[in-house]
């Protein structure tokens, strides 16, 4: 199989290989495809998923979201006793 990429995507792939994150351009593309296979597409979400997302967005809109440092600290206390 042979694929063509837009110049900015080609640069990204080359940068990933050059940085040592992947051994080859093929590995970068394979990692991207694996991610697509694991992450559900919006059409794959059921009604419960959509309701949970809507509730989360409503909480954020009301200012009920937490800063990552708060979440991280709470998880460290709960699971690591720190």
Secondary structure, DSSP 8 states (H G I E B T S, - for coil): ------HHHHHHHHHHHHTTS-SSHHHHHHHHHHHHHHS--GGG--HHHHHHHHHHHHHHHTT----HHHHHHHHHHHHH--
